Amino acid sequence: MNTMKYLLAGALMVISGSAMAQSFDEAVNAIKSGKSAKEVESLVKDVKDWKKNAVGLAQVGRAYLDVKDTLNTRKYANLSVEAEKKLKEGKSAVGYILLGDLEVFNDNPGDAAAWYQNAIYFNPKAAEAYKKYAFIYRGRDPKQAVQTLEQLRTVDPSYPVDAEAGHIYYMSATKSHEYMPLALQAYQKVQLADLAKLEPYYMTEYALVAFASQKNDLSKQIAEFGLKATPRNAGYNRLAMYNSVELKQFEDAVKYTNKLFNESDTANFTAMDYKYAALAYTGINDLDNAIANYKKQVEASTSDTQKAAALKDLSDSYKAKGDLANSLATYEEYLKLNPKASANDYAGFANIYRNMAAEQTGAAQKESVDKALAIYKDMIGKFPTSADYCNFMAARTSSIVDPDQKLGLARPYYDALFCSLCAAGVKDNSDKARLVEACQYLGIYFFKIQNDNATAKPYFEKLQEIDPENALAKQVLEIMN
């Protein structure tokens, strides 16, 4: 009878033990499915020795954090910490890390850092705590953050400290460029093969850092390394294209342009993508495709400043192709969108009219010349310091419709230039060249066209003064004397 009693009792013990939950998975799943806190607690208590299982309790707490239940997150994190304190060895510090994560969620970085420090104290090998502590400090003091990671190197030599340092400095460099060299230095300590074993963003950042640091050979090398494993990666194809353009390897640039636009997954194309594509095609003198991509850049531009720059490049491409009408129309759009247009911008506008005039005749030519002259006149009002340049260019432009000087159309502009340079003095070779040209024009105009030696002579004397070996000045002055 007693034997039967003990056998029955043993059987009941086996049944009871098998009914105990072996992990916290059921509790975690219950949280995910929206079960009540009481139901979850019951499932937690079904786990054998649940009070001693710091890792499991933290697992439950993290599940609550995932659903933004901060009250129960803190409850199970504290239970995990209490369980941890009773352990003599094998401490994981997961409860402390969870409490740090909770404070990050609550936007309390100082408290989060304190919990991560506690985690490091209780478990000096808690790699995650070092990393998260460093990331808390990266915004405040990136160098201090990296020093924290350096401590981890001695604790866990296998941990990718240099890659993490590169990531921290990269994130800081997006706000302050001074950290870009430090990001590059950190990433350069890591072999590409080792970097490829980590999360993909490390290698992407490395390529971006190299590009931003104008290390285009290196950036292209990284991008091409990444493409070996992921040939349809838009980021790598983009960087390969950008770097090829910067390196003036235009055939490669066109190849990667095609890969980006036609052979990449989930790519959102930007105005900058179209700009580099246009530059790639310009590099192989495919102006039609260059123009097509500049047009797309204009459409994709998100600001007037960006759009204005794209219009300027589009106008230049039309000009290079010889399509001056479209070049002119596009340049006018550019100036309308650019309230801070410089003297050089207006000079470029006038230059298109000059180029058109050079290919025209009759009334059309005169109209283009007059429009160019009007721009130079407007420039003198807007940019007084450009007066000498404007008079010089206006004189040359007038000569397009008066090549033999008979009408003297360039005379008033060369006259103004001559007076200005004589008053201010010749400061550089550019001034000298302009004054020489003005003297030659005015001297010949009065000597040959007007037959007025008296008026012509001072111009040739000035010409000889600034250019003693000038053959024209010697010849004419010899005749006059």
LUMVEX-378792 format. One record per residue (C-alpha): residue in three letters; x, y, z. Coordinates in steps of 0.25 Angstrom, whole numbers, plus 2048, in hexadecimal, padded with zeros to 3 digits. Layout:
residues N
ALAXYZ ...
END
This chain:
residues 481
MET800800800 ASN80B80A804 THR8138067F7 MET8078097EF LYS8058167F6 TYR81481B7F3 LEU8138167E5 LEU80681E7E3 ALA80D82A7E9 GLY8198297E0 ALA8108287D4 LEU8098357D8 MET81683C7DA VAL81A8387CC ILE80D83D7C6 SER80E84A7CE GLY81C84C7C9 SER81984A7BB ALA80E8547BC MET81885F7C0 ALA81C8687B4 GLN82A8667B0 SER82C8757AA PHE8268837AA ASP82288279B GLU81488079F ALA81488C7A7 VAL81A89479C ASN81088F792 ALA80589379B ILE80A8A179C LYS80B8A278D SER7FD89D78B GLY7F88A7795 LYS7F589E7A1 SER7F38A57AF ALA7FE8A77B9 LYS7F889E7C2 GLU7F88937B8 VAL8068957B4 GLU80A8957C3 SER8048887C4 LEU80B8827B8 VAL8188887BE LYS8168817CC ASP8148747C4 VAL8228747C1 LYS82B86C7CA ASP8348757D3 TRP82F8817CC LYS83388A7D7 LYS8428867D4 ASN8418877C5 ALA8478957C3 VAL8488937B4 GLY83988E7B2 LEU8338997BB ALA83B8A37B2 GLN83589C7A6 VAL82789F7AB GLY82A8AD7AE ARG8308B07A1 ALA8238AA79A TYR81C8B47A2 LEU8258BF79E ASP8228BB78F VAL8148BE791 LYS8178CB799 ASP8128C67A6 THR81C8CD7AF LEU8168CA7BC ASN8178BB7BA THR8258BD7B3 ARG82A8C37C0 LYS8238B87C9 TYR82A8AC7C2 ALA8378B47C0 ASN8388B67CF LEU8348A77D1 SER8408A47C8 VAL8498AD7D0 GLU8458A67DD ALA8478997D7 GLU85589D7D2 LYS8598A27E0 LYS8588947E6 LEU86188E7DC LYS86F88C7E0 GLU8748897D2 GLY86F88A7C3 LYS8698977C4 SER86489D7B7 ALA85F8AB7BC VAL8538AA7B2 GLY84A8B07BC TYR8528BC7BD ILE8538BD7AE LEU8448BC7AD LEU8438C87B7 GLY84D8D07AF ASP8448CD7A2 LEU8388D17AA GLU83E8DF7AD VAL8428E079F PHE8348DE79B ASN8308E87A5 ASP83A8F27A0 ASN8428F27AC PRO8508F07A7 GLY8578F47B4 ASP8508E97BC ALA8528DF7B0 ALA8618E17B1 ALA8608DF7C0 TRP8598D17BE TYR8638CD7B3 GLN86F8D17BC ASN8688C87C7 ALA8678BD7BC ILE8768BE7B9 TYR8798BD7C8 PHE8718B17CB ASN8768AA7BE PRO8838B07B8 LYS8818A77AC ALA8738AD7A8 ALA8778B279A GLU8698B7798 ALA86A8C07A4 TYR8778C679F LYS8718C8792 LYS8658CF797 TYR86C8D77A1 ALA8758DC796 PHE8698DF78D ILE8638E8798 TYR8708F0798 ARG8728F1789 GLY8698FD788 ARG86F904794 ASP87E8FF793 PRO8818F6787 LYS88F8F478C GLN88B8F079A ALA8828E6794 VAL88D8E078C GLN8968DF798 THR88B8D779E LEU88B8CE793 GLU89A8CC794 GLN8988C77A2 LEU88F8BC79B ARG89B8B8792 THR8A28B379F VAL8968AB7A4 ASP8928A5796 PRO89D8A678C SER8938A0781 TYR88A8AC783 PRO88A8B5776 VAL88F8C277E ASP8958C9772 ALA8888C776A GLU8808CC775 ALA8898D8777 GLY8888DB768 HIS8798DB769 ILE8798E4775 TYR8828EE76F TYR87A8ED762 MET86D8F0769 SER8748FC770 ALA879900762 THR86B90275D LYS86A90E767 SER879913767 HIS88291075C GLU88E910765 TYR88B901769 MET88C8FC75A PRO89B8FA75B LEU89A8F2768 ALA88F8EA761 LEU8988E7756 GLN8A48E375F ALA89B8DA767 TYR8958D375B GLN8A38D1754 LYS8A78C875F VAL89D8BE75B GLN89F8B4750 LEU8948B5745 ALA8928A6747 ASP8908A7756 LEU8878B3754 ALA87E8AB74B LYS87B8A1756 LEU8748AD75E GLU8678B475B PRO8678BA74D TYR8668C8752 TYR8758C8757 MET87A8C6749 THR8718D0743 GLU8758DA74D TYR8848D774A ALA8818DA73B LEU87A8E773E VAL8858EB748 ALA8908E973D PHE8878F0733 ALA8858FC73C SER8948FC73F GLN8978FD730 LYS89D8EF730 ASN8968EB724 ASP89F8DF720 LEU89D8D972E SER88E8DC72E LYS88C8D6720 GLN8948CA725 ILE88B8C8731 ALA87F8C9728 GLU8848BF71E PHE8878B6729 GLY8798B772E LEU8738B5720 LYS87A8A771F ALA8708A272A THR8658AB727 PRO8658AF718 ARG8578B6718 ASN85B8BE724 ALA8568CC721 GLY8608D372B TYR86C8CC726 ASN8688CF717 ARG8668DD71A LEU8738DF721 ALA87B8D7716 MET8748E170C TYR8788EE714 ASN8868EA717 SER8888E6708 VAL8848F4704 GLU88D8FA70E LEU8988F2709 LYS8958F56FB GLN8938E76F8 PHE8878EA6EF GLU8858DC6E8 ASP8848D66F6 ALA87B8E16FB VAL8718DE6EF LYS8728CF6F2 TYR86E8D2701 THR8638DC6FC ASN85C8D16F5 LYS85E8C8701 LEU8588D270A PHE84C8D6702 ASN8498C96FB GLU84F8BD704 SER84D8C2712 ASP8438BE71C THR83A8C7724 ALA8418D471F ASN83B8E2721 PHE8438EB718 THR8478F971C ALA84A905715 MET859903718 ASP8588F5711 TYR8538FC704 LYS85E906705 TYR8698FC706 ALA8638F46FB ALA8639006F2 LEU8729036F6 ALA8758F46F2 TYR86E8F66E4 THR8759036E2 GLY8828FD6E5 ILE8808F36D9 ASN87B8FF6D1 ASP86D8F96D0 LEU8669066D2 ASP8589016CE ASN8588F86DB ALA85F9036E3 ILE85390D6DF ALA8499026E2 ASN84F9006F0 TYR85090F6F3 LYS8419106F0 LYS83E9056FA GLN84790C704 VAL83F919702 GLU832911705 ALA83790A711 SER83D916717 THR83791A725 SER83B928726 ASP83C93471D THR84B935720 GLN84D92671B LYS84492870F ALA84C93570B ALA85992D70B ALA853922703 LEU84D92C6F9 LYS85B9336F7 ASP8619256F4 LEU8569226EA SER85892F6E3 ASP86792C6E2 SER86491F6DC TYR85B9256D2 LYS86692F6CF ALA8719246CD LYS86791D6C4 GLY86692A6BC ASP85792B6BF LEU85893A6C3 ALA84993D6C3 ASN8479326CE SER8539376D5 LEU84E9456D5 ALA8409416DA THR8459386E5 TYR84F9436E9 GLU84494D6EB GLU83D9436F4 TYR8499416FC LEU84B9506FE LYS83C952702 LEU83E94770D ASN84B94D712 PRO84995A719 LYS85895A71D ALA85D95970F SER86B95E70E ALA872966704 ASN8789596FE ASP86A9546FC TYR8659606F4 ALA87295F6EC GLY86E9516E9 PHE8619566E4 ALA8679616DB ASN8719576D6 ILE86594E6D0 TYR86095A6C8 ARG86E95C6C3 ASN86F94E6BF MET86294F6B8 ALA86695C6B1 ALA8739566AC GLU86A94C6A4 GLN86095669F THR85F961695 GLY85796D692 ALA84C97169B ALA84C9656A4 GLN85B9676A6 LYS8599756AA GLU84E9716B4 SER8579676BB VAL8629726BC ASP85897C6C2 LYS8539726CC ALA86296F6D0 LEU86597E6D1 ALA8599806DA ILE85D9756E4 TYR86B97C6E5 LYS8659896E7 ASP85C9836F2 MET86897C6F8 ILE86F9896FA GLY86398E702 LYS86398270B PHE87197F70C PRO87998C70B THR88798570D SER88497D700 ALA88498A6F7 ASP8919886F1 TYR88E9796ED CYS88097E6E8 ASN8859896DF PHE8909806DA MET8869756D6 ALA87C97F6D1 ALA8869846C8 ARG88A9776C2 THR87B9736C1 SER8789806B9 SER88497C6AF ILE87B9706AB VAL8729796A3 ASP87E9836A0 PRO88A97A69D ASP891985694 GLN88F99069F LYS889999694 LEU87D99C69D GLY88599E6AA LEU87B9966B2 ALA8859916BC ARG88B99F6BE PRO8839A36CA TYR8869976D1 TYR8959976CE ASP8959A66D2 ALA88F9A36E0 LEU8989976E2 PHE8A49A06DE CYS8A09AB6E7 SER89E9A26F3 LEU8AB99A6F2 CYS8B39A76F0 ALA8AD9AD6FC ALA8AE9A0705 GLY8BB99B6FF VAL8BF98E6FA LYS8BE984705 ASP8C09766FE ASN8C296F6F1 SER8B39706EE ASP8B397F6F0 LYS8BF9806E7 ALA8B89776DC ARG8AC97F6DC LEU8B398C6DB VAL8BB9886D0 GLU8AF9836C8 ALA8A89916CB CYS8B49996C7 GLN8B59916BA TYR8A69926B6 LEU8A59A16BA GLY8B39A46B3 ILE8AF99D6A6 TYR8A19A36A6 PHE8A69B16A6 PHE8B29AF69E LYS8AC9A6693 ILE89D9A8693 GLN89D9B7697 ASN8AA9BB692 ASP8AC9C369F ASN8BB9C16A2 ALA8BA9CB6AE THR8B09C46B5 ALA8B69B66B1 LYS8C49B96B6 PRO8C29B96C5 TYR8BC9AB6C4 PHE8C89A66BD GLU8D19AD6C6 LYS8CA9A66D2 LEU8CB9996CB GLN8DA99A6C9 GLU8DB99F6D8 ILE8D49926DD ASP8DA9896D2 PRO8E798E6CD GLU8E99836C3 ASN8DB9856BD ALA8DE9856AE LEU8D198C6AA ALA8D49986B3 LYS8E29996AE GLN8DD99969F VAL8D29A36A1 LEU8DB9AD6A9 GLU8E69AC69F ILE8DC9B0694 MET8D69BB69D ASN8E49C06A0 
END
